[in-house]
C-alpha cells in the first residue's frame, strides 16, 4: 500500500481521533508526545489502549503511535501501550543514529513477546533530524535496518536546538541548516531502501503553501508528507499519487525493456532509456499496486 499522507492526532482526544479515522489519510499517527501535556501522559496511554481495542478489525488508515523519546521516563510505558495488533509502526522522535533505532527494535522484541504478537510485526518510522547530533549522525544510516519502514524529518525541534528564530527564509525556502537536514534524511532513507516522508506544513490554512511544499518534496524524491489537520490530507494525497500519465509511461518503459531482453538501453518515443529508468518505472508500478507485465 502506498502511504502518502500521515495525519497526526493526539492520543487523548477522542474527537480528533474520530475525525482522523473519517479522513482520507493513508496513515494516522496517534501521538503520545508533543500534543499531550506532561500530566496527561498516563491518561493518554489508557485512552490509546481503549481506542485500539475498540477499533477491532476495522479497515481504515494504517495506525502508528508516536512515543516519547527513548531517553524520557515515558518511553517504555509508551511502547508497551503501543504494542498492539492494530499498530503498524512506532514513530520514534529524536532518533539519533542507528543505535536508537536498534534500541527501539530491541524494546519492541520484548513487548511483542509479552503481548503475544508476531515478532517484527511492528515497524519503526524515526524522525531523524530533531537534534544537531542526529543530523550529524545521519551518514550512519547507510544500509537496511531491521523494522525500519520509512524515515521522516522535522525542523521545529531542530530550530529550538540551534537557537534559530525560525527555520525558513523570507522567501519561504528552508534555511541552510534545515535544507541540509532534509537532504541528508532523504539520502539516508534511499540508502536504507525505505520511503522518505516529508515534514509538516505548519499553517494548516495555507493551501497554496502546502501545495507548493508537497510538489517540491515529491520532485525531490519524498513519497509522502506529514499532515497536522484533516484539511491538509486531500492536497497531500493528490500531489503524491502518480497520475495516469505517469503510470502509463512507466508501463511503456517496462514493456520496452521486456521487448528487448538483455538490452541495457532502449528507445521509446524519441528517448533513450537505460536501466535506472527501468528500475524507477518498476518502483512506481510496485508502490501503486499496478501489475508489472514481463
C-alpha positions in Angstrom: 0.0 0.0 0.0 1.3 3.4 -0.9 1.4 5.7 2.1 1.1 9.4 1.0 -0.4 11.2 4.0 0.4 10.7 7.7 -2.1 12.6 9.9 -1.1 13.5 13.5 -3.8 13.3 16.2 -3.4 13.5 20.0 -3.9 10.1 21.5 -6.0 11.6 24.3 -8.5 13.4 22.1 -11.4 11.2 21.0 -13.0 13.9 18.8 -9.8 14.4 16.8 -9.2 10.7 16.5 -12.7 10.1 15.2 -12.3 12.8 12.7 -8.9 11.4 11.6 -10.4 8.0 11.1 -13.1 9.5 8.9 -10.5 11.4 6.8 -8.8 10.1 3.7 -5.4 9.9 5.4 -3.4 6.8 4.4 -2.0 6.6 8.0 -3.0 8.0 11.3 -0.3 8.8 13.9 -1.7 8.6 17.5 0.5 11.0 19.4 1.7 10.4 22.9 4.5 13.0 22.7 4.2 16.8 22.0 0.4 17.1 21.7 -0.1 15.5 25.1 0.6 17.6 28.3 3.1 16.0 30.8 0.3 15.5 33.4 -1.8 13.6 30.9 0.7 11.1 29.6 -0.7 8.2 31.7 -4.3 9.1 30.7 -3.3 9.3 27.1 -1.8 5.7 27.3 -5.1 4.4 28.8 -7.1 6.1 26.1 -4.8 4.8 23.4 -5.4 1.2 24.7 -9.2 1.8 24.6 -9.0 3.2 21.1 -7.0 0.3 19.8 -9.4 -2.2 21.4 -12.5 -0.5 20.1 -11.2 -0.4 16.5 -11.1 -4.1 16.4 -10.5 -5.3 12.8 -12.0 -2.2 11.2 -10.3 -1.3 8.0 -9.1 2.2 7.6 -5.9 4.2 7.7 -2.8 2.4 9.0 -2.2 3.2 12.6 1.1 4.5 14.0 1.9 5.7 17.5 4.4 8.4 18.3 6.0 7.6 21.6 8.1 9.9 23.7 11.9 10.0 23.2 13.8 6.9 24.3 15.7 8.9 27.0 12.4 10.1 28.6 10.7 8.4 31.6 7.7 7.7 29.4 9.3 5.7 26.6 9.0 2.2 27.9 5.4 2.6 29.1 4.5 4.2 25.7 6.0 1.3 23.8 4.1 -1.2 25.9 0.8 0.6 25.4 1.5 0.9 21.6 2.4 -2.8 21.2 -0.9 -3.9 19.7 -2.0 -6.0 16.7 -3.7 -2.9 15.2 -0.5 -0.8 15.2 1.6 -0.8 12.1 4.5 1.1 13.5 6.1 3.3 16.0 7.0 6.9 15.2 10.3 7.4 17.1 11.1 11.1 17.8 14.6 12.5 18.3 16.1 9.3 16.9 19.9 9.8 17.0 21.7 7.4 14.7 21.3 3.7 14.2 21.7 2.9 17.8 18.4 4.5 18.8 16.5 2.6 16.0 18.1 -0.6 17.1 17.4 0.1 20.7 13.7 0.7 19.9 13.7 -2.5 18.0 15.0 -4.4 21.0 12.3 -3.0 23.2 9.7 -4.0 20.7 11.1 -7.5 20.6 10.3 -7.9 24.2 7.0 -6.0 24.1 5.7 -8.2 21.2 6.7 -11.3 23.0 4.9 -10.1 26.1 1.8 -9.3 24.2 1.8 -12.4 22.1 2.3 -10.5 18.8 4.3 -12.0 15.9 8.0 -10.9 16.1 8.8 -8.0 13.9 5.1 -7.1 13.2 5.5 -3.5 14.3 7.8 -1.3 12.3 9.7 1.9 13.2 9.4 5.3 11.5 12.1 7.5 13.1 12.2 11.3 13.0 15.9 11.6 12.2 16.7 15.4 12.3 15.4 16.8 15.6 18.7 17.3 17.3 22.1 18.6 15.9 23.7 15.2 16.9 21.1 13.3 15.0 21.7 15.3 11.8 25.5 14.8 12.1 24.9 11.0 12.5 22.7 10.5 9.5 25.6 9.1 7.4 25.5 6.1 9.8 22.2 5.2 8.2 23.6 3.7 5.1 22.3 0.1 5.0 18.9 -1.6 5.7 17.9 -1.7 9.3 15.5 -4.2 10.9 12.0 -2.9 11.4 12.7 0.3 9.6 9.7 1.2 7.5 10.4 4.7 6.5 12.1 7.9 7.7 10.9 11.4 8.3 12.5 14.6 9.3 11.5 17.8 11.1 12.7 21.3 11.5 10.8 22.6 14.6 12.8 20.9 17.3 16.0 21.4 15.4 15.3 25.2 15.3 15.0 25.2 19.1 18.3 23.3 19.5 20.1 25.7 17.2 18.6 28.8 18.8 17.2 29.8 15.5 14.4 32.3 15.3 12.8 30.3 12.5 13.6 27.6 10.0 12.7 29.3 6.8 13.8 32.4 4.9 11.5 35.3 4.0 11.1 33.6 0.6 9.6 30.6 2.2 12.6 28.4 1.4 14.3 26.3 4.1 17.3 28.0 5.7 20.7 26.3 5.1 20.8 24.1 8.2 17.3 22.7 7.5 18.0 22.2 3.8 21.0 20.1 4.8 19.0 18.1 7.4 16.2 17.5 4.8 18.7 16.4 2.1 20.6 14.1 4.4 17.4 12.5 5.6 16.3 11.9 2.0 19.7 10.3 1.2 19.7 8.2 4.3 16.2 6.8 3.5 17.4 5.9 0.0 20.5 4.2 1.4 18.3 2.2 3.7 15.9 1.4 0.9 12.8 2.8 2.7 10.4 5.7 1.7 11.2 9.2 2.9 8.3 11.2 4.3 8.4 15.0 4.2 7.8 17.1 7.3 4.7 19.0 8.1 3.5 22.4 6.7 2.7 24.3 9.9 0.0 26.6 8.6 -3.0 24.3 8.0 -5.0 27.1 6.5 -2.3 27.8 3.8 -3.4 25.5 1.0 -1.2 27.3 -1.6 1.9 26.9 0.6 1.1 23.3 1.3 0.7 22.5 -2.3 4.0 24.2 -3.2 5.8 22.3 -0.3 4.3 19.0 -1.3 5.2 19.5 -5.0 8.8 20.4 -4.0 9.0 17.3 -1.8 7.7 14.9 -4.4 10.0 16.4 -7.0 13.0 15.8 -4.6 12.1 12.2 -4.0 9.9 12.1 -0.9 7.0 9.6 -1.2 4.6 11.2 1.3 4.1 14.1 3.8 3.0 14.7 7.4 -0.3 16.4 7.9 -1.4 18.1 11.1 -5.0 18.8 10.1 -7.5 16.7 8.2 -8.0 19.5 5.7 -4.4 19.0 4.5 -4.9 15.4 3.6 -6.6 15.8 0.2 -3.9 18.0 -1.2 -1.1 15.7 0.0 -2.9 12.7 -1.4 -3.4 14.4 -4.7 0.2 15.5 -5.1 1.9 12.2 -4.1 -0.4 10.0 -6.1 1.1 9.2 -9.5 -1.0 10.4 -12.4 -2.5 8.1 -15.0 0.1 9.6 -17.4 3.0 8.6 -15.1 1.6 5.1 -14.7 1.1 4.6 -18.4 4.6 5.9 -19.1 6.0 3.5 -16.5 4.2 0.6 -18.2 5.6 1.7 -21.5 9.1 1.7 -20.2 8.8 -1.7 -18.6 7.2 -3.1 -21.9 10.0 -1.6 -23.9 12.7 -3.4 -21.9 10.6 -6.6 -21.9 10.5 -6.4 -25.7 14.3 -6.2 -25.8 15.6 -8.8 -23.3 19.2 -8.4 -22.4 19.4 -4.8 -23.7 20.9 -2.2 -21.5 19.4 0.7 -23.5 16.1 1.0 -25.4 14.5 3.7 -27.4 11.0 4.9 -26.5 9.2 7.9 -28.1 12.4 9.6 -29.1 14.0 9.0 -25.7 17.0 6.7 -24.9 16.4 4.9 -21.7 18.8 2.8 -19.6 18.5 0.5 -16.6 17.9 3.3 -14.0 14.8 4.3 -16.0 13.5 0.7 -15.8 14.1 0.5 -12.0 12.3 3.8 -11.5 9.3 2.6 -13.6 9.1 -0.7 -11.8 9.3 1.0 -8.4 6.4 3.3 -9.3 4.2 0.5 -10.5 5.0 -1.6 -7.4 4.1 1.1 -4.9 0.9 1.9 -6.7 -0.1 -1.8 -6.9 -0.1 -1.9 -10.7 0.8 -5.3 -12.1 4.1 -5.4 -13.9 4.0 -7.2 -17.2 7.2 -9.0 -18.1 
